[in-house]
């Protein structure tokens, strides 16, 4: 067989360019190339190379980033095949595996993530039950429950929040961790609460450099959410509220701060940018207690999240407008002192 011999009997026209350049031993056999021939052609100085165990690169030069990603997924899937060489379960050629960590962030176009070509390791997220060992440039991250993958340029990739947690778990560079977390919300990749929830699930919030980065992340997320709230109010022609104020009973304790307050209608809006670091129920209970206290005083509290402000600002404006209109039919609220926060 010469270097230009077609891989018959099965044609390659159904494969993409990169898929034609990276094939497993099993796939080559399906195209008429025996394992012994593949091994011969992949010897040092040959026209092919074995980039990972059982995975061949069908040219002699360095692998591209695309080829390394595909090779990592094919290697992972090939380790899960049965003794008969059958394909992995799930109907996908790569099974349930997906790219995560810094490689995934690079694919999600994070400017602060190292470029794919510079990464020594590509992290692949797999079920905890898979018995796999790291090899070559492939490293495995295991999870009891896998998130649904996002396909970036056709490659199954972990969602940003999950990829961030997997990257941060291996990073000790506090500056890089902070940049990655801040960029996730500044550039609209995901909400701060989703990132913190993943970090909490991965038990990373006990690390001092991660805690510092999370504080910066939440501050960034709040600033962005506040800007969206301003745009929502003004863009939908709602009355101008008092912004970012603290409510107190006359001569009494504070009732808490709110992000917007319409004094005449006794309607308050609070952006919920907080995320549980340890106990979600305790966190929810604290917010619920504050809301119940204000509503006992006749103050209507509208809770909005950064995600809702980003995705459905018109709907949130309609909720606030309804609350303002309904104020005319309610009993007057208790008098509260309004102070700048």
Buried (B, 14 or more C-beta within 10 A) or exposed (E): EEEEEEBEEEEBEEBEEBBBBBBBBBBBBEBBBEEEBBBEBBEEEEEBBBBBEBBBBBBEEEBBBBBBBBBBBBBBBBBBBEEEEEBBEEEBBBBBBBBBBBBBBBBBEBEBBBEBEEBEBBBBBBBEEBEBEEEBBBBBBEBEEBBEBBEBEEBBBBBBBBBBBBBBBEBEEBEBBBBBBBBBBBBEBBBBBBBBBBBBBBEBBEBEBBEBBBEBBBBBBBEBBBEBBEEBBEEBEBEEBBBBBBBBBEEEEEBBBBBBBBBEBBBBBBBBBBBBBEEEEEBEEEBEEBBEBBBEBBBBBBBBBBBBBEEBBEEBBEBBBEBBEEBEEEEEBBEBBEEEB
